[in-house]
Amino acid sequence: MVFSTRFSRRTLLKASAATAVFGGVSAPYVARAQAAEFTYKFANNLPESHPFVARAREMAAAIKTETNGRFDMQVFPNSQLGSDTDMLSQVRSGGVEFFTLSGLILATLVPAASINGIGFAFPDYPTVWKAMDGDLGAYVRGEINKAGLEVMDKIWDNGFRQTTSSTKPINGPDDFKGFKIRVPVSPLWTSMFKAFDASPASINFAEVYSALQTKIVEGQENPLALISTAKLYEVQKYCSMTNHMWDGFWFLMNRRAWAALPDDIKTIVAKHVNAAAVKEREDTEKLNISVRQELTGKGLLFNQPEVGPFRDKLRSAGFYNEWKGKYGEKAWELLEKSVGKLS
């Protein structure tokens, strides 16, 4: 990790300061680094401590080395360059060249991009990768292209979402009945929890801790890593491993910026970005295991409900048919090809 820290400093400093910071580096290397033909910004919304950022810095260093300094990817984590909606606008206009975004948010521009978040569609990671590295992912990438953006082949992992509660574990769909749960401001969440006869409340994430503490809501749902970093275990007692939604980050590129690169550099950049995505998937899966152990140590009580009854309830409530109508026959057929019959 020492290497990635050095690299992060190098990418975030002005070129004029490079020689001062890296006095021990030979002069020809510094000159070459300063004379990059292409300096592209890569924005993302994850904290510096997340494995995603470590892999991003690692791939940027590898690209710089293999292109002999011709291509310099500067990594800006933690929403340093603006919010997700700001950055989506910027990557479209060319203000930033590269940006990773959740499909659930990208859906504001590309409706098909949120299909990976359909409730209880994916039972496990192998099913996710079968779909997203296969025909369903290819379809979504085609829709992203139609919206005027370029996108890399491999989607990065943001993990499965789990349900926490201060009152009871969620063992089956009936436990959601009347359950006051915080959800993000998105129809995909509200329609799913309403199908369970829950009482979803759209609350900004910054206010989730206090909403749980004051019992405005009983529970919330998020990936384990976020449950840990936001210290929600202090105001929640149970964590049900519902795996109710999977989310990932598409690596988006400004079309003109990508077209401006020579083919040899495109090949090198794509190779390292896609390889980093696969490594980050492994990292995130391992992180979830260690975070679960850590949260158990903090007193959170875990349970593992069966997925089948949740799917059955969503089917009978008309949830799957409703979203099949929104995504269209083609997208839905590709989803069911990977996960089995839903609607």
N, C-alpha and C positions, 0 to 999 in steps of 0.2 A: 504493500500500500504506500510505501515511501515513494516509489516511482510515480504513482498516480498523483500524489500531492505535489511533487515537483512539476509534473506536467500541468496540473491545474494552474499553478502559479504562472507558468510560462504562457499559457494560452490567455490568461486574463491581464497580463501586463502589456503595456505599450511596447512596440518593437524597439523604440529608442532606448528603453530600459533593459533590453535583453542582454546586452553585453555586460552591464553592471551586475545583473543578477547571476548570469552564468559566466563569470570571469574565467572559470576553469575550462570552459568549452573552447575548442580550437576556433580561431578566427574564421577560417573558411566555412565551418558549419554555421556560425552565427550569420555570416553574410548570406549564406544560402537560405537560412530560415527567414531572414528579413526580406529576401527577394522572392517570396512565394508568389507564383503567378496567380493563384486563386486563394483568397482568404474568405472563408464562408463561416457564418455564425450558425450554431446549432443551439436552439432554445428548447428547454424542457421545464416541467413543473415539479420535479422531484428534489427532495433535500439532498445535500452533499453526501450524507451518510448512507443513502440508498445504493444497493448494488448496481442499479441502473446507471448511476453517475460514474461509478468506478469503471464500468465496462465502456461507457461513452468516452471517457478520457483515454482508456487503453486503446480503443479503436482509432481515436484521433491521432495518437502517437504512432500507431502502426501505419496509418495512411500517410502521415508526414514522412516517415522513414522510407516506405516503399516507393513514394513518388519523388524521393530525393529532395524533399522540401518544397516541391512545386505546389502542393496542396496543403493548406493549413486550416484545419477545422477548429474553430474556437467554441468551446463548450460553455454554455450559460445555464446552469441549473437553477432550481428553486424560484422559478418565475421572475428571475432578475430583469428580464426584458419586457415583462408585462404579463397580464392574465392570459388564460387560455384563449378567450375570445379575441383579445388584442393580437395575440401571436398568430391565430388563424388568419386574421386580416392581414398581418404583416407578411406571412409566408405566401399569401396569394399575391400581394403587391410587390414582393421582392425586398421588403425591409429586413427580413431575415431569410436566409436561404433554406435552412433545415429546421424542422419542428416536429416533435413527437406529441401526439394527441390521442386521448381516449376516443374510441369509436362512438361511445355514448354521447360525447360532446360534439364530435365531428358530424353527427347526425343532423345538426342544425343546417349544415351545408349539403351533406350526402346522406339522405334518410336511411339508405341500406346499411350504413356503417354501424348502426346500433343493434343489428340483428344478433351479434354475439352476446348481447345482454338479455336476451329473452329468458324469462324466469324458468329455472329448473331444466333448461335445455341440455346443458353439459354436465354429466355425472362426475367426470374426472378429467385430469390433464390429457391423457392419451386421446380422448375424444375431442378435446379442444384443438389439439395440434393436427389431428386428422382432418378436421374441418377447415381450420384457418390456414394450414399449409397446403390444403387441397382445393377442391372446386369452389367452396363457399368463399374462402379468402380471395381466390382469383376473381370471383364475381364482384366482391366488394372493391377490390383494387381497380377493376374496370370502371365502376361507378365513380370512384375517386378521380380517375383520369378524365372522365366525362365532365367533372366539375372544374377541370383546368389545373389540377395538381398532379405531380409525379409522386410515386410512392414505392418504397422498397418492398421486396417480396415477403420478408419475415416480419410478423407482428411481435412486439415486445410484450412481456407479461406484466399485468398489474394485479393478478391474483383473483381468487374467488372471494366473494363477499359472504360474511357470516353474520348471524343475528345475536345481539346481546340484549339482556333484559335485567331489570332490577326486581322483577316480581316472580318470574317462573321460567323454566326452560321451555323451549319450543320443541316438542317431540313429534307433533303432527300438525296438519293444517288447521285443525279445530283450535289449537292453542293461539292462533292468530286472531280468532274471533274477538272483536272489540278491543284488540291490543293497540295501544297508542304508540306508534312507532315513527321516529323521525326518518324522513327520506329526502334525497336531493330533489331539487326543483326540476322534475322531469316526468312526463306522462308515462314512461315505461315503468317507473317505480310505483307511481300512484295507482295506475290501473291494475298492476299485479296485486298490490296489497288490498285494494278494494275488492278484488276477486276473492280474496281470503276472508272478506268481511272484517278486515282490520280497520283501524282509524289512522291512516297515514297523515303526517303533518310535514309540510315542506319547510325546512329550517336551514339556514346557512350553516355550514360546518363550524364556523367560528363560534356559533352560539349553542352547539350541541351539548357541550359539557354542562353548561348552566341549565339547559332545558332538562337534562337528565337529573341533575342535582336537585332541581326544584320540582321534579315530578310532573312537569308539563307533558312530558312523554315518558313511557315506561322503558322504551328500548330504542335501538338504532341498528343499522347494518353497515358494515364496512370490511375491507380486508384486515386480517389480523395485525399486520404491521402498523396500520393506522390506529387501530384500537389501542395498541401499545404506546405509540408515540404521543397520542392525545390523552393518555392516562385515563381512559374511560373505565378501566377496571376499578378506579376509585369510586365510581358512581353506578357501577353495574355488578351484578352478582353471578349471572349465568351467561355462558357463550355457547350457542347452539351452532354446530358446524353444518349449516344448511346448504352451503355451496350454491346459493340460489341464483347467483349471477356471476358470470366470468367477464372480466374486462381486460383489454390490452391496449397498447399504444401503437398506432400506425406511424411509421417514419415518413413524414411528408416533405416534399421538396418543391421549391418554386420552379415552375416549368422552364422559364428563360434561363435561370441560373444553372439548372441541370444541363440544358441544351448547349450552354456555353462551354462545357467541359469537353476536352478531347476524349476520344473513346478509351484510350489506355487508362486515363485517370478515372473515368466513370467505372471501368471494370474493377479497379483497385478499391475505390470508395465503396461500391456495392458489395464486394466480397467481404470487406471488413465490417461494414455495418450489419449485414445479415448474419455474419458469424458472431458478432457481439450480441445480437438479439437472442440467438440460441443459447449462448453462455448465460445471459441475464435470466432466461427462463429457468435454467438449472439453479442459479443463485436464489431466485425468488422462491422456488419450491423448498429449498433448504432453509431459507429464512423463515418461512411459515412454520416449519417444524420446530426451529429453535425458539421462535416467538411464542408458540403455543406452550412450550415448556416454561418459558419465562412468565407468561400470564397465569399459568397454573400456580406457580410459585407466589404470585401476587394475590392469590385467593380466588381467581375466577374459576367457576365450576363448568366443565365442558361436557357436552353430550353430542351424540352422533345420530340424528334422526334418519329414517328411511326416506328416500327421495320419491318413490312411487306414489304415495298418497297425495303429495303436494302437486305432482303433475296431474293426477286424476282430478283434483279439485279445480285446478286452472282450466282443464279441458271442459269440465262440466259447467263451469261459470262462463264459458265463451271467450276466455282470455286469448287462447291460441288462435281461434278463428278471427277475432278482432285484429290481431297483429298480422296474421296471414294476409288479410285484406289490405293492410297498410303497406306491407313489404312486397306483395305481389307473388303470383304463383311460382315464378322462376326461382327467386331467392328462397322461398319457403321450401321448395322441393330440394334445393341443395342443402339446406339446414337439416331437413329430415333424413336425407341420404346419409348424413354423418351421425345423427343422434337418435334416429328412430322416429316413429310416428308420434306427432304431438297433437295436431288438430283433429 
